[in-house]
Each structure stands twice: as structure tokens, then as C-alpha cells.
Amino acid sequence: MEENLTILRRCSLFAGLSDTQTAALLQSLHPVRRSFSKGEVLLLAGYETQELGVVLCGQIEAEKQTADGVTLTLTRMGPGGIFADILAGSRGAKSPVTVTAATDVTVLLIPYKSLLRPGVPLDAAHAAVLQNLVAAMADKYFALDRRVELLMLHSLREKVLHYLRTEALPAPGGAVRTPYTREEVLGNTGLQVAYTMLDRGFGKFDDNGGFTANSGTTWDLATTFPTAEDLYNEMYDAYDGDVAQYWSIEGIGRADML
């Protein structure tokens, strides 16, 4: 259980809950912990699911086949990532993707009906998880919108201007401020990774001073920080594993980056 709690602290679904609250809530949700070997299927395209999944260790991938048989990797996520949350909450929708274990992986599967429990009074912890679930779905929608906007921009200058514009508009006086000094960022590799993710639209800072990636993985930026591998996974997700597309937009050495 303690091992589960260590990972769930990084999961946006349980944000704001103490370990005691999370442990008590898990008992009432009746989740199932399952392990899969690399290459095994967690969810097959064309099938329904009534379970929301949280990655505890390892990596998973969501893949989709085109009409001509080409397999596209649409997303990849690691510990703390949430998957099938929108699908499990739908009214009988079939999965558009196949979710497989990219490595040996362990996940926590939570029955959706246990989360909702209509007609049953909710305690504060359960209500917080439901709010976090709705927020996670909303974040995925707006992350998709940001991705579309960024894909429409071709030069680094356009990306920087877009970031400054979107950050300055809601700020008092139109000023852009960051929570860390230049020296703090230069002295911390994890913060450098977080700002790289932010600059490319792969995540955002939260109100508690932490950082949440588009995959749903979170770091408190005090004891846990994103790594270069986390950045790779977010980039892989954002460009669906298409190296050529990534390089044409993000590639170093392009003349329009000067």
C-alpha cells in the first residue's frame, strides 16, 4: 500500500489528499492492481471499459491503426498518468485506441461506478477526487487545444510570442512573472525540464507551486522533479511519435530560430 501511495501523490486524481485520506478512499473504491508484461494489451480498440486506470510503474502506450494499416502511437505515459478516464465515463463508447504495455507495467484499475456512487453521501476526500477527475478531463481538452495552436506555429519566435501573449494577458499590468529566479532554474535540472515542457505546451504550473504534464503526471518541484525521460515521453505524445514532424517544428538549427 505504501508503494501505491508514493506514486499516487504524483497523480492529479488524488491531488490535495493526505496519504491517510487516499488510503481510506481506496478501500471504498475497491481498485484492482494488475501487472502486464511488455507488449501485453491493457485495453483493445473497439471495446468498452468501465474502469479508470492509473499507472503505478512502467510505461503504457495508446496506439491507433490507420485505414492502410499503419500504427500510430498517440500517447505514452508513466507513473501517475491517468488513462481511460473519459472512455469509462462515456455512455457505451468503444475505445478508439489500443493501450499496450510499452514496458513491464503495473496499473491501478478503479471501477467508475465506485467513483460516482449515485445517491450515496460523499465525504470530503471522495468529493475532492471527483473534482480532480473533472479537472483532469478539462485539462486534457485544453491541452489538445494548446497543441493545435502550437502546431499552427512554425517558428520559435512565434512560439515565444504566443507564450508571452497568453501569459501576459491575465497578469496585472500585462507583466509576465515566473516563480523562480534565473539562478534557481540554472542550478536545477528538474526546473529546466519543467520550463522546457511549459515552453512547448507539454504542461503547466499549478496553484500549489507544482507542475503537471499533459499526461496527468505531477511533480511538487520541491522533492520531485520531471526528468529528461519525462520530457521525451511528453514530446513523443505531442507529436504522436512522428520524428519528422517534431523536427520540422522544434528542430534545433533552423534559420527561423535565430
LINURWO-V209484 format. One record per pair of residues at least 12 apart in sequence whose ideal C-beta (glycine too) atoms are under 10 Angstrom apart, sorted by sequence separation. I is the first residue (numbers start at 1). GAP is how many residues later the second one is. D is the distance in whole Angstrom. If there is no record, write none. Layout:
i gap d
I GAP D
I GAP D
//
This chain:
i gap d
5 12 10
14 12 9
61 12 5
62 12 5
63 12 9
87 12 10
114 12 10
150 12 7
164 12 6
179 12 9
202 12 6
203 12 8
206 12 7
208 12 8
209 12 6
210 12 8
238 12 9
5 13 10
6 13 9
9 13 8
42 13 10
61 13 8
62 13 5
63 13 10
84 13 10
117 13 10
149 13 7
150 13 10
163 13 9
178 13 10
198 13 8
201 13 8
202 13 9
203 13 10
206 13 10
208 13 9
209 13 8
211 13 9
213 13 7
217 13 7
5 14 5
8 14 6
61 14 7
62 14 8
83 14 9
115 14 7
116 14 8
180 14 9
197 14 7
203 14 8
206 14 9
208 14 10
210 14 9
211 14 8
4 15 10
5 15 9
8 15 9
60 15 9
61 15 5
62 15 8
84 15 7
115 15 7
180 15 8
197 15 10
198 15 10
203 15 9
206 15 10
211 15 7
215 15 9
235 15 8
60 16 7
61 16 8
83 16 6
146 16 9
194 16 9
195 16 9
197 16 6
203 16 9
205 16 8
217 16 9
2 17 8
5 17 6
8 17 10
34 17 10
43 17 9
45 17 9
59 17 6
60 17 6
116 17 10
149 17 9
178 17 8
194 17 5
197 17 8
213 17 7
217 17 9
1 18 9
4 18 9
5 18 6
8 18 8
42 18 6
45 18 8
59 18 7
60 18 8
115 18 7
193 18 9
194 18 10
213 18 9
215 18 7
4 19 9
32 19 8
34 19 9
42 19 10
43 19 8
45 19 7
58 19 10
59 19 5
110 19 9
194 19 9
211 19 10
215 19 6
31 20 9
38 20 8
42 20 9
45 20 8
58 20 7
59 20 9
146 20 9
178 20 9
191 20 9
213 20 8
214 20 6
1 21 10
2 21 9
5 21 9
31 21 9
32 21 10
33 21 10
35 21 9
37 21 10
38 21 9
57 21 8
58 21 8
60 21 7
62 21 7
88 21 10
112 21 10
190 21 9
213 21 5
1 22 6
4 22 8
31 22 9
34 22 10
35 22 9
36 22 8
41 22 10
55 22 6
56 22 10
57 22 6
59 22 9
62 22 9
74 22 9
75 22 8
77 22 10
88 22 9
90 22 10
215 22 6
29 23 10
31 23 8
33 23 7
35 23 9
54 23 10
55 23 6
56 23 6
60 23 7
74 23 6
84 23 10
88 23 9
89 23 6
110 23 10
203 23 8
214 23 7
215 23 10
36 24 8
53 24 10
55 24 5
56 24 9
73 24 9
74 24 10
75 24 9
78 24 9
83 24 8
88 24 4
202 24 9
213 24 9
214 24 7
1 25 8
54 25 9
55 25 7
56 25 10
72 25 9
74 25 10
77 25 9
78 25 9
84 25 9
85 25 9
87 25 9
88 25 9
180 25 10
194 25 7
1 26 10
54 26 7
55 26 4
76 26 6
79 26 9
81 26 9
84 26 10
89 26 9
179 26 7
193 26 9
4 27 9
54 27 7
55 27 8
71 27 9
73 27 10
78 27 9
79 27 9
85 27 9
88 27 9
89 27 8
178 27 9
194 27 7
203 27 9
53 28 9
54 28 6
55 28 7
79 28 10
82 28 10
84 28 9
202 28 9
203 28 9
4 29 7
53 29 7
54 29 8
73 29 9
180 29 10
190 29 7
197 29 6
202 29 7
3 30 10
52 30 7
53 30 5
54 30 10
85 30 10
179 30 7
191 30 7
196 30 9
52 31 8
53 31 5
54 31 9
64 31 10
167 31 9
190 31 7
194 31 7
195 31 10
200 31 9
202 31 9
203 31 7
1 32 10
51 32 10
52 32 6
53 32 8
64 32 6
65 32 9
193 32 7
194 32 5
196 32 9
202 32 4
51 33 7
52 33 5
62 33 9
64 33 5
65 33 8
188 33 9
192 33 9
193 33 5
197 33 8
201 33 9
202 33 7
49 34 10
50 34 9
51 34 10
52 34 9
53 34 10
62 34 9
63 34 6
64 34 7
190 34 8
191 34 7
192 34 9
193 34 6
197 34 6
200 34 8
49 35 5
52 35 9
53 35 8
62 35 4
63 35 5
163 35 8
166 35 10
190 35 2
191 35 9
193 35 6
196 35 6
200 35 7
202 35 8
51 36 9
52 36 5
61 36 9
62 36 7
63 36 8
163 36 6
189 36 7
190 36 6
192 36 9
193 36 9
194 36 9
202 36 6
50 37 9
51 37 6
52 37 8
61 37 9
62 37 5
63 37 7
163 37 9
188 37 7
189 37 9
190 37 7
193 37 7
194 37 9
197 37 6
201 37 7
49 38 6
50 38 6
61 38 7
62 38 8
163 38 8
189 38 8
190 38 10
193 38 5
196 38 9
197 38 9
200 38 7
13 39 8
48 39 8
49 39 5
50 39 9
60 39 6
61 39 6
63 39 10
160 39 8
162 39 9
189 39 8
192 39 10
196 39 9
14 40 9
43 40 8
47 40 10
48 40 9
50 40 10
60 40 7
61 40 8
62 40 10
159 40 7
190 40 9
13 41 7
42 41 8
43 41 6
49 41 9
59 41 10
60 41 6
61 41 4
159 41 8
180 41 9
193 41 10
197 41 10
12 42 10
42 42 9
48 42 8
50 42 10
59 42 8
60 42 6
61 42 10
159 42 8
179 42 9
11 43 6
48 43 10
58 43 7
59 43 4
60 43 8
156 43 9
10 44 10
11 44 9
43 44 8
48 44 6
49 44 10
58 44 7
59 44 5
61 44 10
89 44 8
11 45 9
43 45 10
48 45 7
49 45 9
58 45 5
59 45 9
60 45 6
89 45 10
8 46 7
48 46 6
49 46 7
53 46 8
55 46 10
57 46 9
58 46 5
59 46 6
7 47 8
47 47 6
48 47 7
57 47 8
58 47 3
60 47 7
86 47 10
7 48 8
8 48 8
46 48 5
47 48 6
57 48 7
58 48 6
85 48 6
89 48 8
153 48 10
7 49 5
45 49 8
46 49 7
56 49 8
57 49 5
58 49 8
85 49 10
200 49 9
4 50 9
6 50 9
7 50 7
44 50 10
45 50 5
46 50 9
49 50 9
55 50 7
56 50 5
57 50 9
82 50 9
86 50 9
150 50 7
151 50 9
200 50 7
44 51 7
45 51 6
46 51 10
47 51 9
55 51 8
56 51 6
82 51 8
85 51 6
86 51 6
150 51 5
4 52 6
43 52 5
45 52 6
46 52 9
54 52 10
55 52 6
56 52 6
85 52 6
149 52 8
150 52 9
3 53 8
4 53 10
44 53 9
45 53 4
54 53 6
55 53 8
147 53 10
148 53 10
3 54 9
43 54 8
44 54 5
45 54 9
53 54 5
54 54 5
82 54 6
86 54 7
146 54 10
147 54 6
43 55 7
44 55 8
53 55 7
54 55 8
82 55 9
85 55 8
86 55 9
146 55 5
147 55 9
42 56 9
43 56 4
44 56 9
51 56 9
52 56 9
53 56 5
54 56 7
145 56 10
146 56 9
41 57 6
42 57 4
43 57 9
51 57 10
52 57 7
53 57 8
41 58 7
42 58 7
51 58 4
52 58 5
82 58 9
143 58 8
146 58 9
41 59 5
42 59 7
50 59 10
51 59 6
52 59 8
143 59 8
40 60 7
41 60 8
49 60 9
50 60 10
51 60 6
52 60 6
143 60 8
39 61 6
40 61 5
50 61 6
51 61 7
143 61 9
38 62 9
39 62 6
50 62 5
51 62 10
52 62 10
142 62 9
36 63 10
38 63 5
39 63 9
42 63 8
49 63 8
50 63 7
51 63 9
52 63 7
36 64 8
37 64 6
38 64 7
39 64 9
40 64 9
50 64 10
51 64 10
139 64 10
36 65 4
38 65 5
39 65 10
40 65 8
42 65 7
75 65 10
139 65 8
14 66 9
35 66 9
37 66 9
38 66 5
13 67 9
36 67 9
37 67 6
38 67 8
42 67 9
139 67 10
147 67 8
10 68 10
11 68 8
12 68 8
36 68 7
37 68 8
146 68 8
10 69 7
11 69 4
12 69 9
13 69 6
35 69 7
36 69 5
143 69 10
10 70 4
11 70 8
12 70 7
35 70 7
36 70 8
143 70 9
144 70 9
7 71 10
8 71 10
9 71 8
10 71 9
11 71 7
34 71 9
35 71 5
36 71 7
143 71 4
7 72 5
8 72 8
13 72 8
34 72 7
35 72 8
142 72 9
143 72 9
6 73 9
7 73 6
33 73 7
34 73 6
139 73 7
143 73 10
33 74 8
34 74 8
139 74 10
140 74 7
32 75 9
33 75 6
34 75 6
139 75 8
140 75 9
31 76 10
32 76 7
33 76 8
136 76 9
140 76 8
31 77 5
32 77 5
135 77 10
139 77 8
31 78 6
32 78 8
29 79 9
30 79 10
31 79 5
32 79 8
30 80 8
31 80 8
136 80 6
29 81 5
30 81 6
52 81 8
26 82 8
29 82 7
29 83 10
30 83 10
31 83 8
26 84 8
29 84 10
30 84 6
52 84 10
132 84 10
25 85 10
29 85 4
28 86 7
29 86 7
151 87 9
26 88 10
29 88 9
150 88 8
151 88 9
25 89 10
28 89 9
25 90 10
147 90 9
159 90 9
147 91 6
159 91 9
28 92 10
146 92 10
147 92 9
156 93 9
143 94 10
151 94 8
154 94 8
155 94 9
156 94 8
13 95 10
28 95 9
143 95 9
154 95 7
156 95 10
153 96 8
156 96 10
11 97 9
13 97 9
28 97 9
29 97 8
25 98 8
28 98 7
151 98 7
156 98 8
158 98 9
159 98 10
7 99 9
24 99 9
150 99 8
155 99 8
157 99 7
8 100 8
25 100 5
29 100 8
150 100 10
154 100 9
155 100 9
156 100 7
157 100 8
7 101 8
24 101 7
25 101 6
155 101 4
156 101 4
157 101 9
4 102 9
13 102 9
21 102 9
23 102 10
24 102 10
154 102 7
155 102 7
156 102 9
3 103 9
21 103 8
22 103 7
25 103 9
155 103 10
4 104 7
21 104 4
25 104 7
20 105 9
21 105 9
17 107 9
18 107 8
21 107 8
22 107 9
16 108 10
17 108 6
21 108 9
16 109 9
17 109 10
14 111 9
17 111 6
16 112 5
17 112 7
15 113 8
16 113 9
14 114 8
15 114 9
13 115 10
14 115 7
16 115 9
17 115 9
13 116 6
15 116 9
16 116 7
13 117 10
15 117 5
14 118 7
13 119 5
12 120 6
13 120 6
15 120 8
11 121 9
12 121 9
15 121 9
13 122 9
12 123 7
13 123 6
12 124 5
11 125 9
12 127 8
85 131 8
102 131 9
80 132 9
81 132 8
83 132 9
80 133 9
81 133 10
82 133 8
83 133 8
81 134 5
82 134 4
102 134 10
78 135 10
80 135 8
81 135 5
82 135 9
77 136 9
80 136 7
81 136 5
77 137 9
78 137 8
80 137 4
81 137 10
77 138 4
79 138 7
80 138 6
75 139 9
76 139 8
77 139 7
78 139 6
80 139 9
75 140 7
77 140 7
80 144 10
78 149 10
80 150 10
78 151 8
79 151 10
78 152 7
81 152 9
77 153 10
78 155 6
76 156 9
77 156 7
78 156 10
81 156 10
76 157 5
77 157 9
75 158 9
76 158 9
75 159 10
76 159 10
77 159 10
55 160 9
76 160 5
77 160 7
55 161 9
75 161 8
76 161 5
54 162 9
55 162 8
74 162 10
75 162 5
73 163 7
74 163 7
75 163 9
73 164 8
76 164 10
75 165 8
76 165 8
73 166 10
74 166 6
75 166 10
73 167 6
74 167 8
72 168 5
73 168 4
72 169 7
73 169 9
59 170 9
71 170 9
72 170 8
61 172 10
59 174 7
61 175 9
62 175 9
61 176 9
64 176 9
59 177 10
63 177 10
62 178 10
63 178 9
61 180 9
15 191 8
16 192 8
15 193 8
12 194 9
15 195 8
15 197 9
12 198 10
10 200 9
12 200 6
12 201 9
10 202 10
12 203 10
13 203 8
15 203 7
12 204 5
14 204 10
11 205 7
12 205 8
13 205 10
10 206 9
11 206 8
12 206 5
10 207 6
11 207 7
10 208 5
9 209 8
10 209 7
7 210 10
9 210 10
10 210 8
9 211 8
9 214 9
10 214 6
9 215 8
6 218 10
//
